[in-house]
Amino acid sequence: MSGGADDIANSDELTAKAHISWSTGSHNGGAVPVFAVGAGSELFSGKMDNTDIPKKICEAMGITYAPAK
């Protein structure tokens, strides 16, 4: 391992030692309700892609969305 976060997350050694799995085995594309109250809550109405949630949080806070690199 080189020590990067991706190496750790995908490490067979970590998976074995922690007795974890990186898949759900039953994941589906079902809708998940998201609730918001207060200033900016109007941004969270109707259906949206889950990747839009952090963008809308930033918009509600009045800051620029900057995804991690």
N, C-alpha and C positions, 0 to 999 in steps of 0.2 A: 504494500500500500504506500501511496505517496503522501498520505495525510490530508488530502483535500476532502471537503464535505461530501462530494459525490462518491469518492472512494469509500468513505465510511458507510454511507447509506446503502451502497451496493455490495458491501463486503460479505462474501460467503462466510468468512470467519465470524463476523459480528452476528450474522443471522443465526449461525449454529450456536454460538455461545449464549445469545439472548433468547433462544428458542422462539424466534419470531418469523413471520412470513411477510413478504412485501406485496401480497395480494389478498383480496378479500375472499375470493372464491364464490362470492355471491353479489358482487357489485352490479348495479344496474343504473340505467339513466333516468330513474324516477325523479320527479320534481321534489325539491326540498323547500319547505316554507322558510322564509326569511322575514323577520319582523324588525321594525325600527320605530322608535318614538323620538319626538323632539325635533330640533332644528335639522333640516335636511332629510327628514323621514320620507318626504314626498318623492325622493329619488328612488326609493325602494318599493315601487309598486309594479304589479304585473309580473310577467315572466322575464327573467334575465339570465344571461350566462353567468356561471359561478365566477369566471375570471373578471367580470365587471364589478363585483362587490368591492374589492379594495379600491377601484377607481372611483366608485360612488362615495365611499367613505372619505377619500381624499377631497373629492368635490364638496362634500358636506362640510369638511373642515376648512375649506378655502385654501388648500395646499395643492401643489402640483404632484400628480402621481409619477413616481419614478421607480419602476420595477428593479429588483436586485439584478445585478449582472452576474 
